[in-house]
Structures are given as C-alpha cells and as structure tokens.
Amino acid sequence: MFAVVVTFRIRPEHIDAFLPEMMQNAATSLAVEPGCHRFDVCTDEERRDEVFLYELYEDRAAFDVHLHSPHFLAFDDKVAPMIATKQVRTYDQVPT
C-alpha cells in the first residue's frame, strides 16, 4: 500500500465552497480509480480552515493515475485559489 496525507489551510472565506468540492473529488476517486482504496476527508471544528486527507492507494503508480485523472485535474484547477497552503506527504508500507 501507498499512503498519502495532505494538510490544507483553506482561505477562511472559501471553506464552505471548498468542502463540497473536496468531498466530490474523494467520492469520484473511490468510484472510478481501482487503485484508490481509501480517501478520508477530515476537519476539526476548532480549526475550520484546516482540512486533512488520508488516502490509500495500491502503489505509487495508482497515486500517479489519480494525479493525472480528469476529475482530479478539474478539482485542482477549481480549488487552487481557495487554498492558502498545502502540504503533501507520502509513505510506502513497510514490508512484513
């Protein structure tokens, strides 16, 4: 498995518009990408401008497919002005 964690800081005036777009991106990724196994969108009421993603893919190649998918590219283009900062970290599962 290949894990991806993303932390966004959303411009406060865009949080209500960002979340539905993010949820649609997650749902579409799970529905149409065979290599996408999990896509959680998380927030905390005390930090409304922060959005945390936890994604699991079959491997790095499946994540690359996600990054080049039409739905992700459209999402990314639409929400780019809403994002103040974005941090992406990736992890390979340790073999047993």
Secondary structure, DSSP 8 states (H G I E B T S, - for coil): -EEEEEEEEE-GGGHHHHHHHHHHHHHHHHHH-TTEEEEEEEEETTEEEEEEEEEEESSHHHHHHHHTSHHHHHHHHHHGGGEEEEEEEEEE----
